[in-house]
Amino acid sequence: MIPDKLALRARLRAERDRFAAESVSAITAPEAFLERLKPDLVVTSYIALGSEADPTQLAAAAVAKGCRLALPRVTDRTSPMRFLAWSLGDPLVTGQLGLRQPGADAEEVTPDIILTPLLGFDARLDRLGQGAGHYDRAFARYPDAWRVGIAWSVQQVPAVPTDIWDVPLHAVITEEGMLCHK
């Protein structure tokens, strides 16, 4: 039986917290990810909160390959998330839910690759997020963007419960490597 999303979120958040507290692992850029990076592509990253898997090395690899970076900007629970241009080291402001994000005046960009945090994922690359739907709405808004979940391996579960609005990922990168559908 597939657990309900609320219970699964609580369990996975606790497992992620425990793993991050006990581990010295880092997310690094696998070769299959590096091969996707081309000059001038827009790669959206995020600033990890708490025990989230940190995509910093992936963002740095994108910059080294000539990509432009962006970060999400969230203003409230129901408004669409926007992706704003950002460079490593640029100042950030603290926004909704404690998110570190570019100022409202930064240039809005269209993502080619979206690196996304998550609470859980399965082998089908279904993703369990925090529950507000920001990334699912962004995925629907940018259907041509390559959707890549960033997580710890302990966040993989046999099956993620999905709803009609849930958009699957194209790949997941963990400290152990990359799971990708061809």
C-alpha positions in Angstrom: 0.0 0.0 0.0 1.3 3.5 -0.9 1.3 5.8 2.1 -0.5 9.1 2.0 1.5 12.1 1.0 1.3 13.8 4.5 2.7 10.8 6.3 5.3 10.1 3.7 6.5 13.7 3.8 6.9 13.5 7.6 8.8 10.2 7.4 11.1 11.3 4.6 11.8 14.7 6.2 13.0 12.8 9.3 15.1 10.4 7.3 16.6 13.2 5.3 17.4 15.2 8.5 19.1 12.1 10.0 21.1 11.3 6.9 22.3 14.9 6.5 23.3 15.1 10.1 25.3 11.9 10.0 26.8 12.1 6.5 29.7 13.9 4.9 28.4 13.1 1.4 28.0 15.8 -1.3 26.2 16.0 -4.5 28.6 16.1 -7.4 28.0 16.5 -11.1 27.8 13.1 -12.9 29.1 12.8 -16.4 25.6 12.4 -17.9 24.6 15.8 -16.3 27.8 17.5 -17.6 27.1 16.2 -21.1 23.7 18.1 -21.1 25.4 21.5 -20.2 25.9 23.8 -23.2 27.0 27.5 -23.3 24.1 30.0 -22.7 21.6 27.4 -21.4 19.7 28.7 -18.3 20.1 26.4 -15.4 17.9 27.1 -12.4 19.3 26.0 -9.1 18.2 26.7 -5.5 19.8 27.5 -2.2 19.4 24.4 0.0 17.5 24.8 3.3 18.2 22.7 6.3 18.9 19.1 5.3 18.1 19.5 1.6 20.7 18.1 -0.8 22.9 21.0 -1.9 23.1 21.6 -5.6 26.0 24.1 -5.4 28.5 21.9 -7.2 26.0 21.3 -10.0 25.5 25.1 -10.3 29.3 25.6 -10.4 29.7 22.9 -13.1 27.0 24.7 -15.1 28.9 28.0 -14.9 32.1 26.3 -15.9 30.4 25.1 -19.0 29.2 28.6 -19.9 25.6 28.3 -18.6 23.6 31.1 -17.0 22.2 30.5 -13.6 18.8 31.4 -12.1 17.1 30.9 -8.8 13.4 30.6 -7.9 11.6 33.5 -6.4 8.5 32.7 -4.4 6.2 35.5 -3.1 3.4 33.5 -1.5 1.9 30.0 -1.5 -0.4 30.5 -4.5 1.5 32.8 -6.9 3.6 31.2 -9.6 7.3 30.7 -8.8 9.5 32.9 -11.1 13.0 32.1 -12.1 15.3 35.1 -11.8 18.9 35.5 -13.2 21.6 35.1 -10.6 25.4 34.6 -10.5 27.3 32.7 -7.9 28.1 35.2 -5.1 25.4 37.7 -6.0 23.5 39.0 -2.9 20.3 37.3 -2.0 17.3 38.3 0.1 15.3 36.2 2.5 11.8 35.6 1.1 8.8 33.5 1.7 9.3 30.4 3.8 12.9 31.5 4.6 14.0 30.9 1.0 17.2 32.7 -0.1 16.3 34.3 -3.5 17.3 37.1 -5.8 15.7 40.5 -5.4 12.4 41.3 -7.2 14.2 43.5 -9.7 16.4 40.7 -11.1 15.8 39.6 -14.7 13.2 36.9 -15.2 14.5 34.1 -17.4 13.2 30.9 -19.1 14.8 27.8 -17.7 16.4 25.1 -19.9 17.3 22.9 -16.9 15.4 23.0 -13.6 17.3 21.6 -10.5 14.6 21.0 -7.9 14.7 20.0 -4.3 12.4 17.2 -3.1 11.4 15.1 -0.2 11.0 11.8 -2.0 11.3 10.1 -5.4 10.8 6.7 -6.9 12.3 4.7 -9.8 9.6 6.1 -12.1 11.0 9.5 -11.2 7.8 10.7 -9.6 8.6 13.4 -7.1 7.2 14.3 -3.7 7.7 17.9 -2.8 6.8 20.1 0.1 3.1 20.2 -1.0 2.6 23.8 -2.2 2.8 22.8 -5.9 5.3 25.5 -6.9 7.6 23.2 -8.9 4.7 21.3 -10.5 3.2 24.5 -11.7 6.7 25.6 -13.0 7.2 22.3 -14.8 3.8 22.8 -16.5 4.7 26.4 -17.4 8.1 25.3 -18.9 7.3 21.8 -20.4 10.5 21.8 -22.5 12.9 22.3 -19.5 14.9 19.2 -18.3 13.6 18.5 -14.8 16.2 17.2 -12.4 15.5 16.3 -8.8 18.4 16.8 -6.3 18.2 14.4 -3.3 20.0 12.1 -0.9 19.7 8.4 -1.8 17.8 7.7 1.4 14.9 9.8 -0.1 14.1 7.1 -2.7 11.0 5.1 -1.9 9.3 2.2 -3.7 6.4 4.4 -4.9 5.4 8.1 -4.6 1.7 8.7 -4.4 0.7 11.0 -7.3 -2.1 13.2 -8.3 -3.1 14.3 -11.8 -1.2 17.6 -11.5 2.1 16.0 -10.4 4.7 16.2 -13.1 7.5 13.5 -13.1 11.2 14.3 -13.3 13.5 13.5 -16.2 16.4 12.6 -13.8 17.4 12.5 -10.1 20.9 13.2 -8.9 22.0 11.9 -5.5 25.3 11.5 -3.8 25.5 8.0 -5.4 25.0 9.2 -9.0 22.2 9.9 -11.5 19.0 8.0 -12.2 17.7 9.0 -15.6 15.0 7.8 -18.1 16.4 7.5 -21.5 
